[in-house]
Amino acid sequence: MALIVQKFGGTSVGTIERIEQVAEKVARFRDDGHDVVVVVSAMSGETNRLIGLAHEIQEEPVPREMDVLVSTGEQVTTALLAMALNKRGRKARSYNGSQVRILTDDAHTKARIREIDDVRLHADLASGHVVVVAGFQGVDEQGNITTLGRGGSDTTAVALAAALKADECQIYTDVDGVYTTDPRVVDGARRLDKITFEEMLEMASMGSKVLQIRAVEFAGKYNVPLRVLHSFQEGPGTLITLEEDDAMEAPTIAGIAFNRDEAKLTILGVPDTPGVAYRILGPIGDANIEVDVIVQNVAEDNTTDFTFTVGRGDLARAEEVLQRTADELGAREVRSDSKIAKISVVGVGMRSHAGVASQMFQALADVNINIQMITTSEIKISVIIEEKFLELAVRALHSSFGLDAEPTEESAA
């Protein structure tokens, strides 16, 4: 018997029929003797509907009132799921974030969890109840409803698992685990049995949509075992864990991640003087625009060309800010490119295997793909390429690193 936290997303509870199916799944775990806490999202499309209503009233709604509004979506789902469980003879109680007292800061629409009062939850579990908690929401010190931002239900589930010292946090979604890359791009992509928090964090930050980055960070910090499972198909899923055992050291690369939401900006002919990088990127940061890959090239005439990437949605605003900087610095030109993509190879095995970068670059060269920018970390190598070559690059790298092959008995043990 174990204490398990289960999270079901919007598509998993998108209709009454699916809520009934979730109730059947939860009831089976309860019948096996496990204590179960369930975290649910709003029904699929409901949050967007509520946001749309708000914008019909006010172009820029007050954040506090937006939190009050959008938090209602999850409360509907918790009540319906608790009803479905009670109908099946399993005791269940639903709670919103303030009733559990998921205490957050007061940053409305993007709050961060500070602490969780687990007394009531433990009491309910001890009395044989399934506890159903609204994801995505909490309450600040003044009693105001807060929300954690899009995807916040994953974070709620992991935070509850950490507070309750759960044996496992299970994230149910519309895929049956974490794959070596997107199966829609590579037919030979395969499900991973295990992956480390570090690898999952890198893959999530590089564009893998299976889990929210904040949830993975939280799980890694508190060492909460995470398992990604399909909502309506049986299977072992993928376990995300802190451990790097022998089985996980066998492959050099765990997966290939990619992100189409990239744009590139270059400021040319900037005087090569101390502090110039700050003078370029400082105003970008002040505009609350996140910068990713950065490359600086110094010319013989004591000028520098400075290139960096931003999210595609921030390109117009970043270009406007950079043009003002260029005028102030006397730069020669500002260029932009929105037709790029980032592709990354990720794996903790890089720590003990040489030649990963050269193998990556060779694989791309073999299919005539030019690399525009390169960035690395201890377990990741990322390159910027033309977007039109993205899928070709993913397939080439997936094949080059042997990710199409089934794992051997030794590595899968």
N, C-alpha and C positions, 0 to 999 in steps of 0.2 A: 504494500500500500504506500501511496505517496501523496504529497500535496502538489497539485498541478494547477498552474494558471494557464487558461486557454483564451486566446484572442481571436475573434471572428470579425473580418472586415465587412465593408458595405455590401459587396456582391454576395457574401455568404449569408447575409440576413436581408437580402433585397426584396423578398416577398414573404408572405405568410407561410407558403409551402416550404421555403428554405429555412425559415425560423423553426418550423416543425422538425425539419431534418437535423438542424443543429441541436435541438432539444433531445432528439433520439441519440445523437452521438454523445452528448454530455451525460445523458442518463446511463449509457453503457459504462462510461468511466466511473460513475457513482456506484453502479451495481457491482463493479469490480473491487469496490472498497476504497477507492481514492477520494480524498478531499479535493473539491474542485471550486476554483474561482474563475468565473467567465467574464471577460471584458469584451464589449461589443461596440462597434461603430454604428453610425446612423445608417438607415436603409439606403442602398445605392441611389445616388442622385438627390437625396433629401437635403444634404448640406448646400449643394448648389442651388436648389429651389429656394431655400431660406435666404441665401445671400442675394438671390435675384429679387426676392420680395423687399429686402432692405434697400436695394439700390433703386427700386421703384419709388421709395419714399424719400431717400436722401442720397445724393451722389457720393458723398464721403461720410458714411454713418459713423456715429460716435463709437469708438472701439468697445467701451463698456457695454453698450446696448447690443452691439453685434455679438458679444460673448453670451449675453442673456438669450439672444435669439437662436444662434446656431447650436447652443448646447442642448436645446430641446430635442434635436434629432436623435441623439443617443439615449435620452431618457425614454423615448417611445420604444426603442428596441429592447431596452432592459426590461421594461414592464411586460412586453409581449413574450419575451423568452422566459421570464419567470412564470408567466401564466401557462406557457406550453409545458414547462417542467412540472408545475403543480398538477396540471391535468393528467400527467403520467404517474402521479403518485410520488414524485420526488419533491421534497420540501425545497423551496427556493425563495430567496428574497432579493429584490432589486434595490440598488442604491445609485444615487447620482454622486458626483464628485464631492460636493459639500457634505453629504451625509456620511461618506466614508471619512471625510476630512483629508482630502488630498490637498495639502497646503502648498500654495505656489507663491511666487512673487506677484507683483501687481502689473506686470507687462501684458496688458490685454491683447488678445489674439495670438500671442507668442510667449505665453508664460512658461516658467521653468519650475519644476517640482522641487520643493525644499524638504518636506517630510510627509510621512503618511502615518495616521493614527490607525494601528492595526488591531486595537482591542476589540472593537465590535465585530470585525471580520473573524477573528479567532473564536469569539464566542459563538457566532453563527455556525462556523465549521464544526466546532465541538458538539453542537446540538444536531448535527446531521444535515444542515442546509447546504445547498448549492448557492454560492453568493454570486450575483450577477451585477457587475459594476459598469457604469457608463464610462466609456473611454473618452480621451480627448479633453477632459475638463477637470477643474479643481476649484479652489476657493482661496482668496487672499486673506490677509490678517483682518481686514475690515469686513469680511463676509461677502465680498463681491464675487460673482461667478467669473471664472477665468477659463480660457481655452489654451491649448498647448500648440496650436498651429496644425496645419494639414499633416495627416499621418500620426497625430498625437496619440491615437489609441494604442499603437505599438509601444510607445513610451510608457503609457499608463500600465500596460500589461507587465512590462519589464520592471517598472518601479514597484508594483504590487508584489511581484515575484521576489524582488530583493527584500522588501520590507517583511514579507511573510516567511522568508527563507525557504521558498518553494524548491522542490526537487527538480522541476523543469518548467520552463515557460514555452508553451506551444503556440506558434503563430499560424493560424489557418488562413489560407489564401486560395487564389485560383490557379496556383501552380503546385506541383508536388515536391518542391524542394529548390535548392540553389543549383543552377546548372553551370557548366564550364563556360558557357556563353549563351546568348539569346538563341533558343531553339528555332525561332522564326528566321534567323539569319543563317545558322549552320545546322543542317539536318543531323549531323553526327554529334551535336552537343549532348552531353550526358549529365545525369544528376550526380552530385557529389554526396557521398555518405557523410563526410565530415568536412568542416572548414574552420579555421581559427577566427577569433574575433578580429584580429588584425587584417586577415585576408578579406573577411566580409566587409569590414569598414572601408577598406580601399575599393572594393568592388561597388559598394553602395555609393561612395563619393564619386566614382567614375561613371555612374549612370545606371548601375543595376537597380531595378525598382522593387526587388523582392522585399527588402526591409528598409525602414527609415534609418538614416544615419544616427540620429539622436538615440534611438532605441538600441542600436548596436553599441554605441559608446557607453550607454548606461549599463548594458549587460556585461560588457568587458570590465567596467570599473568595479562592479559588484560580483563579478564571476557568476552570473546567472546563466545556466545552460539553456540555450535557445534551440528550438526545433521548428523548422518550417515544414508544414504539411498541407496537403490538399484538403479543402473543406469537405468534398463529397466523394473522394476516392481513397481507398485504403492504401497504406504504404508506409515505409519507415521515414520518409522525408529526409531532410538534411539537418544534422546536429552541428550547431555552432558553439565552439567551446574554447576555453583558454589553453587547453593542453596541446602541445606539439609532440605527439608520440611518434613512434617509429613509422606507423602507418601513414601519418600525415607528413613525414619528412621525405617519403619515397618520391612523390612527384615534385619536380622543380617548380612548376607553374600550376596553380589551382584553377585559373580561369582567365578569360579574355573579356575585359569590360570596355564599353565605349559610350561616348556621349556626343550626340549631334548638336546639343544646345551650346555651341561654341562660336565665338567671333573673335577676330584678331585686330588689334590696333598697333600701328607703328608710327613713331615720331622720329623723323630723320633729321640729321644735321644739328643735333643738340650739342652745345659746348660741353666738352668732357672735363667737368670740374667737380670737386667734392660736393656731395649733397644733391647732385642733379637727379638721382633716382627718386629721392624724397620729393623734390619739387615736381616731378612728373606724377608719381603715384599718390602723394599726399592729397591733392584735390580730388582724385578718383575715390580714395577712401572716405574723404569728407562728404562725398555725394552718396555714401552708403552703397558703393558698387564693389562687389568682390572681384578680386584679381586672381587668376590662376597661374598659368605658365608665364615665365618671364625670361627674356633673352636680351642681352646687351652686347653690341658689337662696337668696338672702338676702331676708328679709321686713323690713317696716318696724319690727317690734317687736324688732329686734336678735337674732332667731333665724334659723337656717338649716335648710333641708331638704337632705339629702345623699343622692343616689341613685347606685348603682353596680351593675354586672352581674358575675355569676360563672357558672362552669359549673353546669349544672343539677344535676349530681351532688354539688356542694358546697353546695347551697342550705341544707339542713337544718343542717349544721354552721356555716355562715356566719351563719344567722339566730340560732342559739344564742349565738354570740360577740357578734353585734351587739346582742342583747337585754341582755347583761351590760353592754356599753358604754353603752347607752341608760339603764340604771338608774344608772350612775355619773355620767353627764352630766346627768341630770334631763330627758332628752328626752321629748317628748310621746307618741311612738308609733313602732313599727317595723312596716313593711308589706313583704310579699313577693309576687312574681308569677312563676310558673314557666311561664306561657303566652305567652312572648314569643319573638321570633326577631330575628336581626341580618342585615341585607342590605347589601351593599357594592358600589359601582361602583369599578373599579380600572383605572388606565391612566396610563402615563408622559406621555401627551398632555395631562393636566391641567396640567402645568407651563407650557404655552404656549397653553392655551385657557381663556378666561373663560366663566362661565355654566354650568359643569357642575352646581354645587349647585342653582341655580335650576331647571335642566332636570330634575334628579332629583326635586326637591320638587314641581314641576308635574305630572310623570308620576304620582306617587303621589296627589296631590290629585285628578287627573282620574278616578281609580278609587276615590275616597273612603276612602283609607287615611290614618289619623292617625299622625304621627311622635311617638314618645315621647321619644327621646334621639338626639343627633347627635354624631358624632366624626369628625375628619378627620386626614389626613396629607397629605404632598406629592402622593401619587399615589392617594389613596383617600378616599372619603366613605362612612361607615357610618351607618345609622340602626337604631334599635330600633323594632319594630312588633309588633302582636298576631300571634301565630303563625298564627292561622287565615287571615290574609291573605297569608302568605308567598308562595305560588305565584302568586297574582294579581299581587303586587308584582314578582316576578322577571320575569314575562311582560311587564308594563307597561314596566319599565325596559329590558329587552332590546329591545323594539320601539322605544321612544323614542330610544335611542342608535344605532339602525340596525344592531344586531348580527345581525338576521335576514338582512340582505342579503348576497349574495355579494360578496367584495372586487372592486374594479375591477382591470383589468389593470395600471394604474399602481401601485396600492397592493400588489398581489400580486407585483410584479416583484422 
